[in-house]
Amino acid sequence: MIAPDISEMRTLLPILNEIDEPSLSRLDRSEWFRPSAAQARRLEAAADRMDVYLMAYRVNCRAGVGDGLCNLIAVAELDAAKLGEIASLEKACPDAAIVAYERPIRRRH
């Protein structure tokens, strides 16, 4: 599979605008899910409500070791209500696994 275009993905998944170019260029993009425009709007609205950044990944796909976004930035801690909202989003995007990251972005290293 061809990795998605960065500029298009930045439009659909605003979290990518928070990552500097050198770091972004080293990430494995093959695992990223390309949401439709409607799905992207729903993800962004949910992220704003939860005060996190959301990233969509293709279900059952993993980045190369050390090359995924989770290795670069900290994931968000979510309460039961927010976990429920993530589950609802995943039902609306059945081919995607949704991960929440801290807002503002915090580097892991």
C-alpha positions as CSV (number, residue, x, y, z in Angstrom):
1,M,0.0,0.0,0.0
2,I,1.2,3.5,-0.8
3,A,1.6,5.8,2.2
4,P,-1.0,8.6,2.3
5,D,0.0,12.1,1.1
6,I,1.2,14.2,4.1
7,S,-0.5,17.4,3.0
8,E,-3.9,15.7,2.5
9,M,-3.6,13.9,5.8
10,R,-2.7,17.1,7.6
11,T,-6.0,18.5,6.4
12,L,-8.0,15.5,7.5
13,L,-6.1,14.8,10.8
14,P,-5.1,18.1,12.5
15,I,-2.8,16.4,15.0
16,L,-0.3,16.0,12.1
17,N,0.0,19.8,12.0
18,E,1.5,19.7,15.5
19,I,4.4,17.4,14.5
20,D,7.6,19.0,13.0
21,E,8.6,18.1,9.5
22,P,11.7,16.1,10.3
23,S,9.8,14.0,12.9
24,L,6.8,13.6,10.6
25,S,9.0,12.5,7.7
26,R,10.4,9.6,9.8
27,L,7.0,8.2,10.8
28,D,5.6,5.1,9.1
29,R,2.5,6.4,7.3
30,S,1.3,3.0,6.1
31,E,-0.8,2.5,9.2
32,W,-2.7,5.8,8.9
33,F,-6.4,5.6,8.1
34,R,-7.6,8.2,5.6
35,P,-11.0,9.4,6.8
36,S,-13.6,10.9,4.5
37,A,-14.2,14.6,4.9
38,A,-17.3,13.8,7.0
39,Q,-15.4,11.4,9.2
40,A,-12.6,14.0,9.6
41,R,-15.1,16.6,10.8
42,R,-16.6,14.2,13.3
43,L,-13.1,13.3,14.6
44,E,-12.1,16.9,14.9
45,A,-15.3,17.9,16.7
46,A,-14.9,15.0,19.2
47,A,-11.2,15.9,19.7
48,D,-12.3,19.5,20.6
49,R,-15.0,18.2,23.0
50,M,-12.5,15.9,24.7
51,D,-9.6,18.4,24.6
52,V,-7.3,15.9,23.0
53,Y,-5.9,15.2,19.6
54,L,-7.3,12.2,17.7
55,M,-5.5,10.0,15.2
56,A,-7.1,7.4,13.0
57,Y,-5.2,4.2,12.2
58,R,-6.1,1.3,9.9
59,V,-7.4,-1.6,11.9
60,N,-5.0,-4.4,12.5
61,C,-2.0,-2.5,11.0
62,R,1.2,-1.7,12.9
63,A,4.0,0.7,12.2
64,G,7.6,-0.5,12.1
65,V,9.1,-0.6,15.5
66,G,9.9,2.9,16.7
67,D,8.3,4.5,13.7
68,G,4.8,5.1,15.0
69,L,3.3,8.3,16.4
70,C,2.8,6.6,19.7
71,N,6.5,6.4,20.1
72,L,6.9,10.1,19.5
73,I,4.2,11.7,21.6
74,A,2.2,10.9,24.7
75,V,-1.2,9.3,24.6
76,A,-4.0,10.9,26.6
77,E,-5.5,9.4,29.7
78,L,-9.2,9.0,29.2
79,D,-12.1,8.6,31.6
80,A,-15.0,6.2,30.9
81,A,-17.1,8.8,29.2
82,K,-14.2,9.7,26.8
83,L,-13.5,6.0,26.1
84,G,-17.2,5.6,25.3
85,E,-17.0,8.4,22.8
86,I,-13.9,6.8,21.2
87,A,-15.8,3.5,20.9
88,S,-18.7,5.4,19.2
89,L,-16.3,7.0,16.8
90,E,-14.8,3.6,15.9
91,K,-18.3,2.3,15.2
92,A,-18.8,5.2,12.8
93,C,-15.4,4.4,11.2
94,P,-15.3,0.6,11.4
95,D,-12.0,0.4,9.4
96,A,-10.3,2.7,11.9
97,A,-8.8,2.4,15.3
98,I,-8.9,5.8,17.1
99,V,-6.1,6.9,19.5
100,A,-6.2,10.0,21.7
101,Y,-3.1,12.0,22.3
102,E,-2.5,14.8,24.9
103,R,-3.4,18.3,24.0
104,P,-1.1,20.2,23.9
105,I,1.3,17.7,22.4
106,R,3.9,16.3,24.8
107,R,6.9,14.5,23.4
108,R,7.7,11.2,24.9
109,H,11.5,11.6,24.7
